[in-house]
């Protein structure tokens, strides 16, 4: 099947099967623009789109595409990220499987271009009990090209629905990279409905991690260097019933450089 692994084929088959049996279908398309400013002088731009298909409010398929360009003094780097995710709601239990493929190309001026790629598979289970979510995710990542690395991550979660207005999340993480890095970190965030239709989210992590995959946002921090710090500030505004506007800032620090990200997104809903 070439670059299309069996897992992706299985997810697509499940998508077709659920589409043929669904009594209701909701589609949630979204788009994001991100600008990155590197402390080392590079700039990046990213355009990403996601579509989530919800069948009977029980089965969810998400398809994502992210096109990233990094410009530096002597050339540029282009990266395309393809993601598919399946979530099954078996309340109070939930099961999620995700797959991502990243195709990158580095084009220095006056030199031949080089390529790299990343494959990622993630499995997650969590359940709801007494206003808490408990769960665990396992992620395997393999990167080849300029560097050949593999990465195994174990990420438990505990989240507390304090009230309809307040949500707290805590996610420890253990990462083993096959270059002998053993890394530990703890990430967390708070989501708060500050006023009607306006939500504030503050988050970050402490510790160290590398090649980290966020199972909620379906994003990969696929830089090879160890990530040592991150904090984020985000506002979500519900402009109307089926339209959400997101704006945010994120600071991410690695072993030898840091990145300031500024992003803006739109999410809507269509019911069939």
MILORO-875074 format. One record per residue: residue in one letter; z negated, y, x negated of N, C-alpha, C in turn. Coordinates in steps of 0.1 Angstrom, whole numbers, plus 5000, padded with zeros to 4 digits. Example, Ala and Ser with C-alpha at 12.3 -4.5 7.8 and 13.67 -1.06 7.14 Angstrom:
# MILORO-875074
r, n.pz, n.py, n.px, ca.pz, ca.py, ca.px, c.pz, c.py, c.px
a, 4922, 4943, 4868, 4922, 4955, 4877, 4922, 4967, 4868
s, 4929, 4978, 4872, 4929, 4989, 4863, 4921, 5000, 4871
This chain:
# MILORO-875074
r, n.pz, n.py, n.px, ca.pz, ca.py, ca.px, c.pz, c.py, c.px
x, 5000, 4988, 4992, 5000, 5000, 5000, 5000, 5013, 4991
x, 5003, 5011, 4978, 5004, 5022, 4969, 4990, 5030, 4969
x, 4991, 5043, 4971, 4979, 5051, 4970, 4971, 5051, 4983
x, 4976, 5046, 4993, 4969, 5045, 5006, 4960, 5033, 5007
x, 4947, 5034, 5005, 4938, 5022, 5004, 4937, 5016, 5018
x, 4932, 5004, 5018, 4929, 4997, 5031, 4920, 5004, 5040
x, 4910, 5011, 5034, 4900, 5018, 5043, 4907, 5029, 5051
x, 4916, 5036, 5045, 4924, 5047, 5052, 4932, 5041, 5063
x, 4939, 5030, 5060, 4947, 5023, 5070, 4938, 5018, 5082
x, 4926, 5013, 5079, 4917, 5009, 5089, 4913, 5020, 5098
x, 4909, 5032, 5092, 4905, 5043, 5100, 4916, 5048, 5109
x, 4928, 5049, 5104, 4940, 5053, 5112, 4942, 5043, 5124
x, 4941, 5030, 5121, 4942, 5021, 5132, 4932, 5022, 5143
x, 4920, 5025, 5139, 4909, 5028, 5149, 4912, 5041, 5157
x, 4918, 5050, 5150, 4921, 5063, 5157, 4932, 5060, 5168
x, 4942, 5053, 5165, 4952, 5049, 5175, 4946, 5041, 5186
x, 4937, 5031, 5183, 4931, 5023, 5193, 4923, 5031, 5203
x, 4914, 5040, 5197, 4906, 5049, 5206, 4914, 5058, 5214
x, 4925, 5064, 5209, 4933, 5073, 5216, 4939, 5066, 5229
x, 4942, 5053, 5228, 4948, 5046, 5239, 4938, 5043, 5250
x, 4925, 5043, 5246, 4914, 5039, 5256, 4906, 5051, 5261
x, 4908, 5063, 5256, 4899, 5074, 5259, 4901, 5079, 5273
x, 4890, 5082, 5279, 4890, 5089, 5292, 4890, 5104, 5290
x, 4885, 5109, 5279, 4885, 5123, 5276, 4887, 5125, 5261
x, 4894, 5136, 5258, 4897, 5140, 5245, 4895, 5155, 5243
x, 4887, 5158, 5232, 4885, 5172, 5228, 4890, 5173, 5214
x, 4897, 5183, 5210, 4902, 5186, 5197, 4896, 5199, 5192
x, 4890, 5198, 5180, 4884, 5210, 5174, 4891, 5214, 5161
x, 4901, 5222, 5161, 4908, 5226, 5149, 4900, 5238, 5142
x, 4901, 5238, 5129, 4894, 5249, 5122, 4902, 5252, 5109
x, 4900, 5265, 5104, 4907, 5269, 5092, 4898, 5278, 5084
x, 4899, 5277, 5070, 4890, 5284, 5061, 4898, 5290, 5049
x, 4894, 5302, 5046, 4899, 5308, 5034, 4888, 5311, 5024
x, 4889, 5307, 5012, 4878, 5308, 5002, 4884, 5315, 4989
x, 4876, 5325, 4984, 4879, 5332, 4972, 4868, 5329, 4962
x, 4872, 5324, 4950, 4863, 5321, 4940, 4864, 5330, 4928
x, 4852, 5334, 4922, 4852, 5343, 4910, 4844, 5335, 4900
x, 4850, 5331, 4889, 4844, 5324, 4878, 4838, 5333, 4868
x, 4826, 5330, 4862, 4820, 5338, 4852, 4828, 5338, 4839
x, 4837, 5327, 4837, 4845, 5326, 4826, 4858, 5334, 4827
x, 4860, 5341, 4839, 4872, 5349, 4840, 4883, 5344, 4850
x, 4882, 5331, 4854, 4892, 5326, 4863, 4890, 5330, 4877
x, 4900, 5330, 4885, 4899, 5332, 4899, 4905, 5320, 4907
x, 4900, 5317, 4919, 4905, 5306, 4927, 4907, 5311, 4941
x, 4917, 5305, 4948, 4919, 5307, 4962, 4921, 5294, 4968
x, 4916, 5292, 4980, 4917, 5280, 4988, 4920, 5282, 5002
x, 4929, 5275, 5008, 4932, 5274, 5022, 4930, 5260, 5027
x, 4921, 5259, 5036, 4917, 5245, 5041, 4918, 5245, 5056
x, 4922, 5233, 5062, 4923, 5231, 5076, 4917, 5218, 5080
x, 4910, 5217, 5091, 4904, 5205, 5096, 4907, 5204, 5111
x, 4908, 5191, 5115, 4909, 5189, 5130, 4901, 5177, 5133
x, 4892, 5179, 5142, 4883, 5168, 5147, 4887, 5164, 5161
x, 4890, 5151, 5163, 4894, 5145, 5176, 4881, 5138, 5181
x, 4876, 5142, 5193, 4865, 5136, 5199, 4869, 5128, 5212
x, 4867, 5115, 5212, 4870, 5106, 5223, 4858, 5103, 5231
x, 4857, 5107, 5243, 4846, 5104, 5252, 4833, 5108, 5246
x, 4833, 5118, 5238, 4821, 5124, 5232, 4813, 5113, 5224
x, 4820, 5102, 5220, 4813, 5091, 5213, 4819, 5088, 5199
x, 4832, 5089, 5199, 4840, 5086, 5187, 4847, 5098, 5181
x, 4845, 5101, 5168, 4850, 5113, 5163, 4859, 5110, 5150
x, 4871, 5115, 5150, 4879, 5114, 5138, 4882, 5128, 5133
x, 4880, 5130, 5120, 4883, 5143, 5113, 4893, 5141, 5102
x, 4904, 5150, 5103, 4914, 5150, 5093, 4914, 5163, 5086
x, 4914, 5164, 5073, 4913, 5176, 5066, 4923, 5177, 5054
x, 4927, 5190, 5051, 4935, 5193, 5040, 4931, 5206, 5033
x, 4930, 5206, 5020, 4925, 5217, 5013, 4935, 5220, 5001
x, 4941, 5232, 5000, 4950, 5235, 4990, 4943, 5246, 4981
x, 4940, 5242, 4969, 4933, 5251, 4959, 4941, 5254, 4947
x, 4941, 5267, 4943, 4948, 5272, 4931, 4938, 5280, 4923
x, 4937, 5276, 4910, 4929, 5283, 4900, 4938, 5290, 4890
x, 4937, 5303, 4889, 4945, 5310, 4879, 4937, 5314, 4867
x, 4942, 5310, 4855, 4935, 5314, 4843, 4945, 5321, 4833
x, 4941, 5326, 4822, 4949, 5335, 4814, 4962, 5327, 4809
x, 4961, 5315, 4807, 4972, 5308, 4801, 4979, 5298, 4810
x, 4977, 5299, 4823, 4984, 5290, 4833, 4976, 5289, 4846
x, 4978, 5278, 4853, 4971, 5276, 4866, 4969, 5261, 4868
x, 4960, 5259, 4878, 4956, 5245, 4882, 4958, 5245, 4897
x, 4965, 5235, 4902, 4967, 5234, 4917, 4961, 5220, 4921
x, 4954, 5221, 4932, 4947, 5209, 4937, 4949, 5207, 4952
x, 4952, 5195, 4956, 4954, 5192, 4970, 4944, 5181, 4974
x, 4936, 5183, 4984, 4926, 5174, 4988, 4929, 5169, 5003
x, 4930, 5156, 5004, 4933, 5150, 5017, 4920, 5142, 5021
x, 4915, 5144, 5033, 4903, 5138, 5038, 4904, 5132, 5052
x, 4899, 5121, 5054, 4898, 5115, 5068, 4884, 5109, 5069
x, 4878, 5112, 5081, 4864, 5107, 5083, 4863, 5102, 5098
x, 4855, 5091, 5099, 4852, 5085, 5112, 4837, 5085, 5115
x, 4833, 5089, 5127, 4819, 5089, 5131, 4818, 5083, 5144
x, 4809, 5073, 5145, 4807, 5066, 5158, 4793, 5069, 5163
x, 4792, 5075, 5175, 4779, 5078, 5181, 4774, 5066, 5189
x, 4763, 5059, 5184, 4757, 5048, 5191, 4743, 5052, 5194
x, 4741, 5064, 5199, 4728, 5070, 5201, 4717, 5060, 5205
x, 4706, 5060, 5197, 4701, 5070, 5187, 4707, 5068, 5173
x, 4716, 5058, 5171, 4721, 5056, 5158, 4735, 5062, 5156
x, 4739, 5065, 5144, 4752, 5070, 5141, 4757, 5064, 5128
x, 4770, 5061, 5128, 4776, 5055, 5116, 4788, 5063, 5112
x, 4790, 5066, 5099, 4801, 5074, 5094, 4807, 5069, 5082
x, 4820, 5069, 5081, 4827, 5065, 5069, 4838, 5076, 5066
x, 4839, 5079, 5053, 4848, 5090, 5049, 4856, 5085, 5037
x, 4868, 5090, 5036, 4877, 5088, 5024, 4884, 5101, 5020
x, 4884, 5104, 5007, 4891, 5116, 5002, 4900, 5112, 4991
x, 4911, 5119, 4990, 4920, 5117, 4978, 4923, 5131, 4973
x, 4921, 5134, 4960, 4924, 5147, 4954, 4935, 5145, 4944
x, 4946, 5153, 4945, 4957, 5153, 4936, 4958, 5166, 4929
x, 4956, 5166, 4916, 4955, 5179, 4908, 4966, 5179, 4898
x, 4971, 5192, 4895, 4981, 5194, 4884, 4977, 5206, 4876
x, 4976, 5205, 4863, 4973, 5216, 4854, 4986, 5220, 4847
x, 4989, 5233, 4848, 5002, 5238, 4843, 4999, 5249, 4833
x, 4996, 5246, 4820, 4994, 5257, 4810, 5008, 5263, 4806
x, 5008, 5275, 4803, 5021, 5282, 4799, 5025, 5276, 4785
x, 5038, 5273, 4785, 5044, 5268, 4772, 5041, 5253, 4769
x, 5034, 5246, 4778, 5031, 5232, 4776, 5034, 5224, 4788
x, 5035, 5211, 4786, 5038, 5202, 4797, 5027, 5201, 4806
x, 5030, 5200, 4819, 5019, 5198, 4829, 5012, 5185, 4828
x, 5000, 5184, 4832, 4992, 5171, 4833, 4986, 5170, 4846
x, 4984, 5158, 4851, 4979, 5155, 4864, 4966, 5147, 4863
x, 4958, 5149, 4874, 4946, 5141, 4876, 4944, 5137, 4890
x, 4936, 5127, 4893, 4934, 5124, 4907, 4920, 5118, 4909
x, 4915, 5119, 4921, 4902, 5115, 4925, 4902, 5107, 4938
x, 4896, 5096, 4938, 4894, 5088, 4951, 4879, 5087, 4954
x, 4876, 5089, 4966, 4862, 5089, 4971, 4860, 5081, 4984
x, 4850, 5073, 4984, 4847, 5065, 4997, 4832, 5068, 4999
x, 4828, 5071, 5012, 4814, 5073, 5015, 4811, 5066, 5028
x, 4799, 5060, 5028, 4794, 5053, 5040, 4780, 5059, 5043
x, 4777, 5062, 5056, 4765, 5068, 5060, 4760, 5062, 5073
x, 4747, 5060, 5074, 4740, 5056, 5086, 4728, 5065, 5088
x, 4726, 5070, 5100, 4714, 5078, 5104, 4710, 5076, 5118
x, 4698, 5079, 5122, 4693, 5077, 5136, 4684, 5088, 5139
x, 4682, 5090, 5152, 4674, 5101, 5158, 4661, 5095, 5164
x, 4649, 5101, 5161, 4637, 5096, 5167, 4627, 5108, 5167
x, 4621, 5111, 5178, 4611, 5121, 5180, 4614, 5134, 5173
x, 4626, 5139, 5176, 4631, 5152, 5171, 4634, 5152, 5156
x, 4635, 5140, 5150, 4639, 5139, 5136, 4651, 5130, 5134
x, 4660, 5134, 5125, 4670, 5125, 5120, 4667, 5119, 5107
x, 4668, 5105, 5105, 4666, 5099, 5093, 4678, 5091, 5089
x, 4682, 5091, 5076, 4694, 5083, 5073, 4696, 5082, 5058
x, 4707, 5075, 5054, 4710, 5074, 5040, 4725, 5072, 5039
x, 4731, 5078, 5028, 4745, 5077, 5025, 4747, 5072, 5011
x, 4758, 5064, 5010, 4762, 5059, 4997, 4776, 5064, 4994
x, 4779, 5069, 4982, 4792, 5075, 4979, 4797, 5069, 4965
x, 4809, 5065, 4965, 4815, 5061, 4952, 4828, 5070, 4949
x, 4828, 5075, 4937, 4839, 5084, 4934, 4845, 5079, 4920
x, 4859, 5079, 4920, 4865, 5076, 4907, 4876, 5087, 4904
x, 4875, 5092, 4892, 4883, 5103, 4888, 4891, 5099, 4875
x, 4904, 5101, 4875, 4912, 5098, 4864, 4922, 5109, 4860
x, 4926, 5110, 4848, 4935, 5120, 4843, 4930, 5126, 4830
x, 4926, 5139, 4830, 4921, 5145, 4818, 4908, 5138, 4814
x, 4900, 5134, 4823, 4888, 5126, 4820, 4888, 5114, 4830
x, 4883, 5102, 4825, 4882, 5091, 4834, 4867, 5089, 4837
x, 4863, 5091, 4849, 4849, 5090, 4852, 4847, 5083, 4866
x, 4836, 5076, 4867, 4832, 5071, 4880, 4818, 5076, 4883
x, 4815, 5076, 4896, 4802, 5083, 4900, 4797, 5075, 4912
x, 4784, 5072, 4912, 4778, 5066, 4924, 4766, 5075, 4928
x, 4766, 5078, 4941, 4756, 5087, 4947, 4748, 5080, 4958
x, 4735, 5082, 4959, 4727, 5077, 4970, 4720, 5089, 4975
x, 4722, 5092, 4988, 4716, 5104, 4994, 4709, 5101, 5007
x, 4696, 5100, 5007, 4688, 5100, 5020, 4689, 5113, 5027
x, 4685, 5113, 5040, 4683, 5126, 5047, 4672, 5125, 5056
x, 4665, 5136, 5058, 4655, 5138, 5069, 4657, 5152, 5074
x, 4659, 5153, 5087, 4662, 5166, 5094, 4653, 5167, 5106
x, 4649, 5179, 5109, 4639, 5182, 5119, 4645, 5192, 5129
x, 4647, 5188, 5141, 4651, 5197, 5152, 4638, 5204, 5157
x, 4634, 5215, 5151, 4622, 5222, 5155, 4622, 5227, 5169
x, 4633, 5233, 5173, 4636, 5238, 5186, 4651, 5240, 5188
x, 4656, 5243, 5200, 4670, 5246, 5201, 4675, 5258, 5192
x, 4665, 5266, 5187, 4669, 5277, 5179, 4667, 5275, 5164
x, 4661, 5264, 5160, 4657, 5262, 5146, 4659, 5248, 5141
x, 4666, 5246, 5130, 4669, 5233, 5125, 4667, 5233, 5110
x, 4660, 5222, 5105, 4657, 5221, 5091, 4662, 5208, 5085
x, 4668, 5209, 5073, 4674, 5197, 5067, 4670, 5195, 5053
x, 4667, 5183, 5048, 4663, 5180, 5035, 4671, 5167, 5030
x, 4678, 5168, 5019, 4686, 5157, 5014, 4684, 5155, 4999
x, 4675, 5145, 4995, 4674, 5142, 4981, 4687, 5135, 4977
x, 4690, 5135, 4964, 4702, 5128, 4959, 4699, 5122, 4945
x, 4704, 5110, 4943, 4705, 5104, 4930, 4719, 5101, 4926
x, 4723, 5106, 4914, 4737, 5104, 4910, 4737, 5097, 4896
x, 4745, 5087, 4895, 4748, 5080, 4882, 4763, 5082, 4879
x, 4765, 5089, 4868, 4779, 5090, 4863, 4781, 5080, 4851
x, 4792, 5074, 4850, 4794, 5063, 4840, 4795, 5069, 4826
x, 4793, 5082, 4823, 4791, 5087, 4810, 4776, 5088, 4806
x, 4768, 5080, 4814, 4754, 5078, 4811, 4745, 5090, 4817
x, 4750, 5098, 4826, 4742, 5108, 4832, 4735, 5102, 4844
x, 4722, 5103, 4844, 4713, 5100, 4855, 4707, 5113, 4861
x, 4711, 5117, 4873, 4708, 5130, 4878, 4701, 5129, 4891
x, 4691, 5138, 4893, 4683, 5139, 4905, 4683, 5153, 4911
x, 4684, 5155, 4924, 4684, 5168, 4930, 4678, 5167, 4944
x, 4675, 5178, 4950, 4671, 5179, 4964, 4677, 5191, 4970
x, 4685, 5189, 4980, 4691, 5200, 4987, 4685, 5202, 5001
x, 4686, 5214, 5006, 4680, 5217, 5019, 4687, 5229, 5025
x, 4685, 5231, 5038, 4690, 5243, 5045, 4682, 5245, 5058
x, 4682, 5257, 5062, 4676, 5261, 5075, 4687, 5268, 5083
x, 4688, 5264, 5096, 4697, 5270, 5105, 4689, 5276, 5117
x, 4691, 5289, 5119, 4683, 5296, 5128, 4692, 5305, 5137
x, 4690, 5304, 5150, 4697, 5313, 5160, 4690, 5326, 5160
x, 4694, 5336, 5153, 4687, 5349, 5151, 4687, 5357, 5164
x, 4699, 5358, 5170, 4701, 5365, 5183, 4711, 5357, 5191
x, 4713, 5360, 5203, 4723, 5353, 5211, 4737, 5353, 5205
x, 4742, 5341, 5203, 4756, 5339, 5198, 4757, 5341, 5183
x, 4746, 5343, 5176, 4746, 5346, 5161, 4736, 5336, 5154
x, 4742, 5328, 5145, 4734, 5318, 5138, 4734, 5322, 5123
x, 4722, 5320, 5117, 4720, 5323, 5103, 4717, 5309, 5096
x, 4724, 5307, 5084, 4721, 5295, 5077, 4719, 5298, 5062
x, 4707, 5293, 5057, 4704, 5295, 5043, 4702, 5282, 5037
x, 4708, 5279, 5025, 4706, 5266, 5019, 4708, 5267, 5004
x, 4706, 5255, 4997, 4707, 5254, 4983, 4702, 5241, 4978
x, 4701, 5239, 4965, 4695, 5227, 4959, 4688, 5230, 4946
x, 4679, 5222, 4942, 4673, 5222, 4929, 4675, 5209, 4922
x, 4675, 5209, 4909, 4677, 5197, 4902, 4690, 5197, 4895
x, 4696, 5185, 4893, 4709, 5184, 4887, 4718, 5173, 4894
x, 4731, 5176, 4895, 4740, 5167, 4902, 4754, 5169, 4896
x, 4763, 5159, 4899, 4777, 5160, 4894, 4786, 5153, 4904
x, 4798, 5159, 4905, 4808, 5153, 4913, 4803, 5150, 4927
x, 4795, 5160, 4933, 4788, 5158, 4945, 4796, 5159, 4957
x, 4794, 5150, 4967, 4801, 5150, 4980, 4792, 5153, 4991
x, 4795, 5163, 4999, 4787, 5167, 5010, 4792, 5160, 5023
x, 4785, 5150, 5028, 4790, 5142, 5039, 4791, 5150, 5052
x, 4784, 5161, 5053, 4784, 5169, 5066, 4797, 5178, 5065
x, 4799, 5185, 5054, 4810, 5195, 5053, 4822, 5188, 5048
x, 4822, 5176, 5044, 4833, 5169, 5038, 4839, 5176, 5026
x, 4831, 5182, 5018, 4836, 5189, 5006, 4831, 5182, 4993
x, 4839, 5183, 4983, 4836, 5176, 4970, 4835, 5187, 4959
x, 4824, 5187, 4952, 4822, 5196, 4940, 4827, 5187, 4928
x, 4840, 5186, 4926, 4846, 5176, 4917, 4847, 5181, 4903
x, 4840, 5192, 4899, 4840, 5197, 4885, 4832, 5186, 4877
x, 4837, 5184, 4865, 4831, 5173, 4857, 4817, 5177, 4851
x, 4815, 5190, 4850, 4802, 5194, 4844, 4791, 5192, 4854
x, 4778, 5191, 4848, 4767, 5190, 4856, 4764, 5203, 4864
x, 4762, 5202, 4877, 4758, 5213, 4886, 4743, 5215, 4885
x, 4739, 5227, 4882, 4724, 5229, 4880, 4718, 5238, 4891
x, 4726, 5245, 4899, 4720, 5254, 4909, 4731, 5257, 4919
x, 4727, 5259, 4932, 4735, 5263, 4943, 4727, 5270, 4953
x, 4731, 5281, 4958, 4725, 5286, 4970, 4736, 5293, 4979
x, 4734, 5293, 4992, 4744, 5297, 5001, 4738, 5305, 5012
x, 4746, 5315, 5017, 4742, 5323, 5029, 4754, 5323, 5038
x, 4751, 5320, 5051, 4762, 5318, 5061, 4759, 5324, 5074
x, 4768, 5331, 5081, 4767, 5335, 5094, 4777, 5329, 5103
x, 4773, 5324, 5115, 4782, 5318, 5125, 4781, 5327, 5137
x, 4792, 5332, 5142, 4792, 5340, 5154, 4801, 5333, 5165
x, 4795, 5330, 5176, 4802, 5324, 5187, 4809, 5336, 5195
x, 4821, 5339, 5192, 4828, 5350, 5198, 4830, 5348, 5213
x, 4833, 5336, 5217, 4834, 5332, 5231, 4832, 5317, 5231
x, 4833, 5311, 5243, 4829, 5297, 5245, 4835, 5288, 5235
x, 4848, 5289, 5232, 4855, 5280, 5224, 4860, 5286, 5211
x, 4853, 5296, 5206, 4858, 5303, 5193, 4845, 5306, 5185
x, 4845, 5301, 5173, 4834, 5304, 5164, 4840, 5310, 5151
x, 4834, 5321, 5146, 4838, 5328, 5134, 4827, 5325, 5124
x, 4831, 5321, 5112, 4821, 5318, 5101, 4824, 5327, 5089
x, 4814, 5333, 5083, 4816, 5340, 5071, 4804, 5337, 5062
x, 4806, 5336, 5049, 4795, 5332, 5040, 4798, 5335, 5025
x, 4787, 5333, 5018, 4787, 5335, 5003, 4780, 5323, 4997
x, 4785, 5318, 4986, 4779, 5307, 4979, 4779, 5310, 4964
x, 4768, 5307, 4957, 4767, 5308, 4943, 4765, 5294, 4937
x, 4773, 5290, 4928, 4772, 5277, 4922, 4772, 5278, 4907
x, 4762, 5271, 4901, 4761, 5272, 4886, 4762, 5258, 4880
x, 4770, 5258, 4869, 4773, 5246, 4862, 4767, 5248, 4848
x, 4769, 5237, 4839, 4763, 5238, 4826, 4767, 5250, 4818
x, 4780, 5254, 4819, 4785, 5265, 4810, 4791, 5276, 4817
x, 4791, 5276, 4830, 4797, 5287, 4838, 4792, 5287, 4852
x, 4794, 5298, 4860, 4790, 5299, 4874, 4802, 5304, 4882
x, 4801, 5302, 4895, 4812, 5306, 4904, 4806, 5313, 4916
x, 4811, 5324, 4920, 4808, 5331, 4932, 4819, 5328, 4942
x, 4815, 5322, 4954, 4825, 5319, 4964, 4822, 5328, 4976
x, 4833, 5333, 4982, 4833, 5341, 4994, 4842, 5334, 5004
x, 4838, 5331, 5016, 4847, 5324, 5025, 4846, 5329, 5040
x, 4857, 5327, 5047, 4858, 5331, 5061, 4866, 5320, 5068
x, 4861, 5316, 5080, 4867, 5305, 5088, 4867, 5308, 5103
x, 4875, 5301, 5110, 4876, 5301, 5124, 4877, 5287, 5130
x, 4870, 5284, 5141, 4869, 5271, 5147, 4871, 5273, 5162
x, 4879, 5265, 5168, 4881, 5266, 5183, 4881, 5252, 5189
x, 4883, 5251, 5202, 4883, 5238, 5208, 4894, 5237, 5219
x, 4900, 5225, 5221, 4910, 5223, 5231, 4906, 5210, 5238
x, 4906, 5211, 5251, 4902, 5199, 5259, 4915, 5193, 5266
x, 4916, 5180, 5266, 4928, 5174, 5273, 4922, 5165, 5284
